[in-house]
């Protein structure tokens, strides 16, 4: 942000604006792309209007509206949830393919549960077949090791 502010073709109190870093983070939803678009739009409008100074007041006038912020925040959270759920599902399917559906109980769903999501089961007795394929299980016997002696 400092680099951008130092190159703006307007008078800017760089340290003063940087002192509001938390406010910028909140109003840009923590997205550098949103922050960049916001700054460029504000500077562009000020230049077209013949203004000479970039101020916090000008930035407030060009900030996202609360309904836009809400929509974008909801989209971001929905996307994060979908990514976490897909990751958990992939980890669960991998463990089932490897024949070990209970390798790390709850590990695949830890992030989802931390976000208040517990719709997926982590109990070891939920052994569904993977896409209709039968799981191969070995018989219980000892593998030969070392030199073998005839009885």
C-alpha positions, 0 to 999 in steps of 0.5 A, a space after each residue: 500500500 505504501 508503494 501505491 500511495 507514494 506513486 499517486 499523482 496527488 498530494 498524500 499523507 502517506 503515514 497518516 493513511 497507513 495509520 488506518 491500515 486496520 480500517 483499510 483491511 476491514 473495508 477491503 475484506 482483506 482482499 488486496 484486489 479489492 483494496 487496489 480497485 478501491 484505491 485506483 477508482 478513488 484516485 481516478 475520480 479525484 483526478 477527473 474532478 480536478 482534486 489535488 489531495 487523496 484523503 480518508 474522506 475521499 476513500 470513504 466516499 468510494 468504499 464498498 457499500 455495506 450490501 456489497 461488503 456483505 455479499 462479497 463476505 458471504 461469497 468468500 465464506 461459502 467458497 472457503 467452506 466448499 474448499 474445506 469440505 472438498 479437501 475433507 472429502 478427498 482425504 476421506 476417500 483417499 483413506 478408504 482407497 488405501 483401506 484405512 478409513 480410520 487412520 486419523 480420526 477426525 483429522 480430515 474434518 478438523 477444519 470444518 468442525 472448527 468452523 462449526 460444520 459437523 455434517 460429515 461423519 467421522 465414525 469408523 463404522 461408516 465404511 461405504 464402498 468407493 464407487 461400487 468397488 469392493 475393498 480388498 482385505 488380506 487374510 490374517 497370516 504372518 508374512 514370511 521373513 528371513 531364511 525359511 526352514 522346511 519343517 
